[in-house]
Amino acid sequence: MTDPDWNDIRAFLAIAREGSLAKAAKATKLSQATLGRHLRALEATLGAPLFDRLPNALRLTALGRETLDGANAMDDDAATILRRAKLAAEPELRPVVVTSVNSIAWFLMRHFGELQSKLAGTPLVLKATRRSVDLARREADIALRMLALPDAHDLTGRKIARVGNAIYASKAYLARAARKATDGVDGIDYVARETGSEISPQARFSADIAKRVRVVCRVSETVLRHQAVLDGLGATLLPCHLGDAEPALQRIGPRLGELDEDMYLVVHRDLRRVAAVRRAADAIAALCKRHAKSLIGR
């Protein structure tokens, strides 16, 4: 048996991860014919098929599953080599990329001047997304994540804040609807979260409250729901630091303590030695500590 070609293994990985040649071709920007050729070459090298060819899908064989474990480990090792090589060649003041959900990105931008003063010239790139980015492949340097630390041996994190949530509506809407903030939410016009496969306390709360309110629309992003209630469309669930910062909004009822979320600052272990990343992480953690009361909603 000859040694497998790394390009054949990468093609196999893409197909296994995406589940089909068509999806793997889109992800890798290689043709299906090229990927198929690499897959057949790897199977010839190993002496057995890696997939069962079904009418509309590819299913890993027992050998395919074993090969996938080893290929993932090789891919991780390759990413480590590249990441450490890039770290060695990078200038000290390269931009530090920070990713977070959009409401936390809003918080960072609202206090950006205060944050910038602690960065000693380190430039930041802020990516607002709900997608879980791959820190091992340097899609970001720092991730601000909610609810729980990721279970990965190559990542390290610390809790830097607790974020509270409450229901808000504009004072103008409440006046127009002849409602008081103490009237509660039953029957109110409500801007709901977009429903999907997400399972979280907020998602469960949204599903429950939809039974008691008039849902006027569903919006995926928090900052868009914030704008909707500012425009008087009704009430919605918002992080307290977002709702309390706007004088035109008013809480309906108390903070919903059962929806409090822990926020974690996560970095790759290799990046802890990079002064710019460490400086940015410490500055963000210190900012959250200074604004802990507004983040929790007290």
N, C-alpha and C positions, 0 to 999 in steps of 0.2 A: 504494500500500500504506500503510495506517495503521500507527501505532506499536502494537506488541503491548501488551495489558493485563498488568500484573504479576501479577494474580490468575490469569490464564490460564496464564502461565508457571509459577507455583508449582504449579498443578494438574498441568500436564504433567510437572514435575519429580517430583512425588509418584508419579504413575503409572509413570514411567520407572524410578524407584528401586525401587518395590515390585513392579513386573511385572504388575500387574492392577488393575482398577478396585476390586475388592472389598478388596484389601489396602491400596490407597491410601486408600480411604474409612475404613478402620479406623485408619490412621496419622494422617490429618488430621482425623478426626471430622467429615467432610463426607459427604453422601450420594453414592452412585454417580451419581445423576442430575445433581447439581451439578458433580461432577468431569467427567462426560461433556460437559456443556454448555460448561464452560471449555475443554476439549480441542477441541471442534468449533469454538469461536470462534477459538482460536489457529490451527487449521488453515485456517480461512477467511481469516484475516489473512495467513497465509504463502502461501496459494494452493496447498497440496499436503498430502497426508496425512503425519502424523508416525509413525503405526504401521500395520503390516499387521495387520488383524483376523483372527487365526487362530481355529479352533474353540474352543480352550481357553486362549488366550494372546494377548498383544499383543507384536508384535516391531517394534522401531524400524526405520523406513525409513532410507535414506541421509540424507535431510534431517533425520529425527529424531535421528540420531546427531550431526550437525553442530549442530543446535539444542540438544541436551543439553549439549554442551561450553560453548556460550555461556551457557546457563541456569545451569549450575553456577557459572560465573565470576560471574554476576550475583548468585546466591544467596550466594556467598562475600563479595562486596562489601557486600551488604546486612547480612550478619552482622557484618562489620567495623564498619560505621557504628553499628549497635546496640551492639556491644561497647564501642566507644570512648565512646559517649554514656553508657552505664551506668557506665563507669569514672570519667568526669568528675563524675557525680552521686553516687557512692558515698562514704559516710563512711570515714574512715581505718581504723577498727577494725571493718569488716565482717568476718563470718566468712570464713576461707579454706578452701575445699573441697579436700580431698586424697583422691585415689582410688588404690587399690592392690589387689592380690590379698589374699585373707583372711589368709594367713600373715604377710605384711608388715604388714597392719593390726594383727594380734596383737602383733607386735614393737613397733610404735609405741605401742600401748596399754600394753604391759608397762613401757615407759619413759616414759610420758606425763608423769609429774611432772618428770622430768629435761628433757623436751622443752619443757614449759610454762614452765619457768623462763627459757628463752631467747627467749620469744615477745613479751615486753614487753606482755602483755595482749591480744595478738591471739588471738581465739577460732578454734578449728579445728572443721571438720566432716569426719569421716572416713567415706568410702564404700568398703566392701569389695566388690569385684566383679572378675570376670575379663573383663567386657565392656570393650571399648576405647571410652572415653567421648570425646565431641567437645569438645576444649578450645576450639575456635574459637567454639562456641556456649555457652560458659561452663557446660557440664555439670559441670565441675570447674576449679579454678585450677591445681592441681598434680597430675600423674600420676606414680606410681612404676611403671615398666614394666621387664619382664625381657627379657633376651636381646639386644635391639638397639634403637637409637634409631629412632623412626618417620621415614619418608622424607616429610617435609612441610616446605615452605619457611617456613611461618609458625610452626613450633615450634622451640624450642631446648632442648637438654638436656645433661646432664653425668652421667658415671658416678660414683656415690656409694658403691657397695659391690659386693662379690662374695659370693654366697650359696652355701654348700656344702650337700650333701645326703648322707644316710646312711640305712641301714635300722635301725629301732629296734623293740624289743619290751619289754614290761614284765618286770621281774625276777620278778614273781609268775608270769607265764606261763611263762618259761623254767624256773623251778623245778618247776611243775606238769607241764610236758612233758618234764622230765628232760633238758633241753638246756643247753648252754653257749653263751655268746656266740661262742666260737671255732668252734662246730660248723658255721657257715655257714647258708645259707638253704634248701638242698635239702630238700624235703619238709615245710617248716614251714607252719603255718597263716598265711595272708597276707591282709591287707586291701588290695585292689588299687585303683588309680585307675579311675574310670569310663572305659570305652572310648568313643571318638568319632572325629570327623574331625580332632582336634588332631594336628599333627605337631610334636613337640618331642623333645629327648633323653630327658626323663622319660617321655613317652608310649611311645617306642620301648623304653626300659628296662623299663617295666611290661609291655609285650607279651612281651618276651623272658623276664622272670623268671616270668611266669605259667606257663611250660612246666616250671618246676622246683619249684613250690610247690603247696600246696593252697589255692586261692582260696576264702575263706569268704564274702566279699562284695565288692562294688565300690562305692566311695563317691567322689562328685565333689569334695568340698571337703577341703582339707588339714586344717583344724582338726577336722573330723569324723573323719578317719582317726586323728588324734592322740588323740581321745577313745576311739576304738575300741580302740587298743592299750593305753591306760591301763586300760580295762576288761578287758583280758586276752584279747581275741579273736585275737591273733596278732601278727605283725610287719607293718611297713609302711615305705614310703619317706617321710621327713620332712626338711624343712630342718633343718640342724644347730642353728640358734638356737632352734628350737622343741623338738626332741628333747632337746638337752643341758640345757635349762632345767628339765626335769622329773626329779627324783631317782629316781622310780619306774621310769624307762625306762633302757634300756641299749642301746648300739650293738651291732649284729651285723656284725662286720667293720669295715674302715676307711671313712673318708669316700670317697665315690665321685667322685673328681676329674673324671671325664668328664662329670658332671652339674652341675658348678659353673655358676652363672648370674651374669651381670653385671646389676646393677640401675641404672637410669637415672632421674634426676629430670627431668621434662619440663614446661615451661610454654610458654604462648603468648607470642610476642615482645612483644605489646602489654602483657602483664602484668608484664614485667620492671621497668617504671617504677613499679609500685604497691608502696609501701613495705611494706605488710602481707604481700603475697605474697612479696616478696624476703626479708623477715625469716623467714617460715615456711620457705621453701626453704633458706635458710642454716642454720636450726636443725635441720631434718631431715638435711641433709648432714653437719653437725657431729656429730649423734647417731650416725649410721651410721659415721663415722670413729672415734668413741670406742669403738664396739662392733664394730669390724672383725673382730677375732679370733673373737668368738662367732658373727658372721654367716657367716664362712667355715667355722667348725667346728674351729678349732685350740684 
